[in-house]
Amino acid sequence: MEPSREQKIRNLVQNRQFDLTVILENVDDPHNIGAVLRSCDSVGIREIFVLYTKPGLQNHKLELGKRSSAGSRKWIDVYLYREVEACMEHVRRNYAQIYATHLAHNAKSLYELDLAQSVALLFGNEAEGISELALSHADGNFIIPQVGMAQSLNVSVACAVSLYEAYRQRMVAGKYEAGNPASPEQQSLLLEEYIRRQEDADEAWKMAK
């Protein structure tokens, strides 16, 4: 591996946020998922959760929008679940709070949330939003303030807006680069994994030539 590539991977690991993630429930369009992956990678997310519970999606082929994600898929772990309870149990093991994008009477503005803390952001289906069962696991609801006629954004856009607010807050809190609170062991293990993935990709490319 070229030294410049290895250094880029080391920088990637140093900025990975071990306490920030995204949950997508019944998001059917693979292009939206691909766009979300790209946004997640850009703010340092290392894993996301994709939840399919609708009967029509039980056998859905998860393509993850290969073109939209532009290579981000290799650097982000995607956990696919069919049951809400199992998905949320996994999320709760690593993330303290779950906030759902849901228009409710008690919903807060995105800009009122503390996104520098350990948090998972839950986004729902493009047409129907988040299911009641998934909402029952959320610690609170939030909305993205808007002043236009439309009252909603495309799910990938809503995710990007939300994640960049989290990025802003975390930059202010000093949670990137040298200030990253992830333990040396966590970062070391992730570095080993990412280097392995790059070496596997390099080997596959050589064999395909």
C-alpha positions in Angstrom: 0.0 0.0 0.0 1.3 3.5 -0.8 2.3 5.5 2.2 -0.1 8.3 1.2 -3.0 5.9 1.1 -2.1 4.5 4.5 -1.9 8.0 6.0 -5.3 8.8 4.5 -6.8 5.7 6.2 -5.1 6.7 9.5 -6.7 10.1 9.3 -10.0 8.5 8.5 -9.8 6.4 11.7 -8.8 9.4 13.8 -12.0 11.2 12.8 -14.4 8.2 13.1 -17.2 8.9 15.6 -17.9 5.8 17.7 -20.9 7.5 19.3 -22.9 8.8 16.3 -25.0 6.7 14.0 -28.1 6.6 11.7 -31.1 4.2 11.6 -33.1 4.0 8.4 -36.5 2.4 8.7 -38.1 1.1 5.5 -36.3 3.4 3.2 -36.9 1.7 0.0 -35.0 3.7 -2.6 -31.4 2.4 -2.8 -30.3 5.7 -4.2 -31.4 7.4 -1.0 -29.5 4.8 1.1 -26.4 5.4 -1.1 -26.7 9.2 -0.5 -27.1 8.7 3.2 -24.0 6.5 3.3 -22.0 9.2 1.6 -23.2 11.8 4.1 -22.4 9.4 7.0 -18.9 8.8 5.7 -18.2 12.5 5.3 -19.0 13.3 9.0 -17.1 10.3 10.4 -19.9 7.7 11.0 -18.5 4.2 11.0 -21.7 2.1 11.0 -25.4 2.5 10.2 -28.6 0.4 10.8 -31.0 -0.4 8.0 -34.4 -1.7 9.2 -36.9 -3.4 6.9 -40.2 -4.3 8.6 -42.9 -3.7 5.9 -44.2 -7.0 4.3 -43.4 -5.7 0.9 -39.8 -5.2 1.8 -39.1 -8.5 3.6 -37.3 -9.8 0.5 -36.0 -6.5 -0.6 -32.6 -6.6 -2.2 -30.3 -4.2 -0.4 -28.2 -2.6 -3.1 -27.1 0.4 -1.1 -27.0 2.7 -4.1 -23.6 1.8 -5.4 -23.3 4.9 -7.6 -24.6 7.3 -5.0 -22.3 6.1 -2.3 -19.2 6.5 -4.5 -17.1 4.0 -2.5 -18.3 5.0 1.0 -19.8 1.5 1.4 -16.4 0.0 1.9 -15.7 2.2 5.0 -19.1 1.9 6.7 -20.6 -1.2 8.3 -24.2 -1.7 7.4 -26.3 -3.8 9.8 -29.5 -5.1 8.2 -32.5 -5.9 10.5 -36.0 -7.2 9.9 -37.3 -6.8 13.5 -37.5 -3.5 15.3 -36.7 -4.9 18.8 -33.5 -6.6 17.6 -32.3 -3.5 15.8 -33.0 -1.2 18.7 -31.3 -3.6 21.2 -28.2 -3.5 19.1 -28.3 0.3 18.8 -28.8 0.7 22.6 -25.6 -1.3 23.3 -23.5 1.4 21.7 -25.6 4.7 21.7 -27.2 6.5 24.7 -30.0 8.4 23.0 -32.2 7.8 20.0 -33.9 10.8 18.3 -36.5 10.4 15.6 -37.4 12.7 12.8 -41.1 12.9 13.5 -43.6 15.8 13.5 -45.2 15.5 17.0 -46.5 18.0 19.5 -43.4 17.6 21.6 -40.9 17.6 18.8 -37.8 19.8 19.2 -35.9 21.7 16.6 -32.9 20.0 15.3 -30.9 22.9 16.6 -32.0 22.3 20.1 -30.6 18.8 20.3 -27.2 18.0 21.9 -25.6 16.0 19.1 -22.2 16.0 20.6 -23.4 13.3 23.0 -23.8 9.6 22.2 -26.7 9.5 19.8 -28.5 7.6 17.0 -30.7 9.5 14.5 -33.8 7.6 13.2 -35.2 8.4 9.8 -38.3 6.8 8.3 -39.9 5.7 5.0 -40.1 8.3 2.2 -43.9 8.4 2.2 -45.1 7.1 5.6 -42.4 8.2 8.0 -41.4 6.1 11.1 -43.6 3.3 12.4 -45.2 3.6 15.8 -43.2 0.6 17.1 -39.9 2.2 16.1 -41.0 5.6 17.6 -41.7 3.9 20.9 -38.0 3.3 21.2 -37.0 6.9 20.7 -36.0 9.2 23.5 -37.4 12.2 21.7 -38.6 13.6 18.3 -37.1 16.4 16.3 -37.9 18.4 13.2 -35.8 20.4 10.7 -37.1 24.0 10.7 -38.5 25.0 7.4 -40.3 28.2 6.1 -41.4 27.0 2.7 -44.7 25.5 1.6 -43.4 21.9 1.8 -43.2 20.5 5.3 -40.7 17.7 4.7 -37.4 17.0 3.0 -36.2 14.0 1.0 -34.9 11.5 3.5 -31.3 11.7 2.2 -31.4 15.5 2.4 -32.9 15.5 5.9 -30.2 13.1 7.0 -27.4 15.2 5.5 -28.8 18.4 7.2 -29.0 16.6 10.5 -25.6 15.1 10.3 -23.9 18.3 9.5 -25.5 19.9 12.5 -24.0 17.0 14.5 -20.7 17.6 12.8 -20.7 21.3 13.7 -21.5 20.6 17.3 -18.8 17.9 17.5 -16.2 20.2 15.9 -17.0 22.8 18.5 -16.7 20.2 21.3 -13.3 19.0 19.9 -14.4 15.5 19.1 -12.4 15.1 15.9 -8.8 14.4 15.2 -6.6 14.5 18.4 -9.7 15.2 20.6 -11.5 12.1 19.4 -12.8 10.4 22.6 -12.6 6.9 21.1 -10.1 4.8 23.0 -6.7 3.9 21.5 -7.8 0.3 21.4 -11.0 1.1 19.5 -9.0 3.1 17.0 -6.3 0.5 16.6 -8.8 -2.3 15.9 -10.6 -0.1 13.4 -7.3 0.8 11.7 -6.4 -2.9 11.3 -9.8 -3.6 9.8 -9.7 -0.7 7.4 -6.2 -1.6 6.2 -7.3 -5.2 5.7 -10.3 -3.9 3.6 -8.0 -1.7 1.5 -5.5 -4.6 0.9 -8.4 -6.9 -0.1 -9.7 -4.3 -2.5 -6.2 -3.8 -4.0 -5.8 -7.6 -4.4 -9.2 -7.9 -6.1 -8.3 -5.1 -8.5 -5.0 -6.8 -9.4 -6.8 -10.1 -10.1 -9.4 -8.3 -12.2 -6.8 -6.7 -14.5 
